[in-house]
Amino acid sequence: MSDSNLQPPAEPLAPPPPIRVDVSAGARSEEFPGEVEMSLVDHLEELRRRILRSLLVVVVAAAGCLLLVRPLVRLLEMPASGIRFLQLAPGEFLLVSLKVAGYAGLTLALPYVLYEALSFVLPGLSRSERRLVAPAVAGSAVLFAAGLAFAWWALVPAALQFLVSYGADVVEPAWSIERYLDFVLLLMLATALAFQLPVLQLLLGLLGLVRWRTMLGAWRWVVLIAAVAGAVLTPSTDPLTMLLLSGAITVLFLLGVALVALSETLRPA
């Protein structure tokens, strides 16, 4: 066999280059399952629609409460039994009726307003952040109702008893219906908002922004802030109401610290 018929052995074929798959989009869709690409104008338009729907529900609920405003006013007058209420200006009770209906309508429409807000925010939240939504909303609703009940059963009667008994031997109490209801509604709303403190603490703890030991270490400042809040949030100037509200805020803070400590204990390492 001649050398011309001899051929060098064929070189082995090089393996094909690895196929690179961009998993960032898939991972992002897993982390943000409800995310939708929208322009800024589309976001603003969606926000406008949700705000308008929420306002419409509030107006409808307030209009329905306006039809039942007299029983609502009588209910709000119950803690002040024995007090004579006066209409000191023409149309004062009409303005009072609108205020009471507005507060009641906003309270009744609050779940729908919260639903619209969550529907707007949820697509931009990650899967881990979404797990916090349901407990936070449920806890917020329970604490809001507890704040209203605490103000109705404890703060309002205590404040009225102090205000009526002080100077009862000198003056006869005859109150303006508008100022009385402003006092009651403002006190109930301020107490319900103050009762949201444990939810805020729990969210900060679950997001890893604050630890429970740091919260507990600031208890002196919390007591001071609770005393100031009790003086600012209560429309009356009696010390009993301020003491009750500041004490409730301090207890709620300690409850929030306990919830954050429990969440840190149950959190996987």
Buried (B, 14 or more C-beta within 10 A) or exposed (E): EEEEEEEEEEEEEEEEEEEEEEEEEEEEEEEBEEBEEEEEEEEEEBEEEBBEBBEEBBEBBBEEBBEEBEEBBEEBBEBBEEBEBEEEEEEBBEEBBEBBBBBBBBBBBBEBBBBBBBEBEBBEBBEEBBEBBEBBBEBBBEBBEBBBBBBBEBBBBBBBBBBBEEEEEEEEBEBBBBBBBBBBBBBBBBBBEBBBBBBEBBBBBBEEEBBBEEBBEEEEEBBEBBBEBBBEBBBBEBEBBBBBBBBBBBEBBBBBBBBBBEBBEEEEE
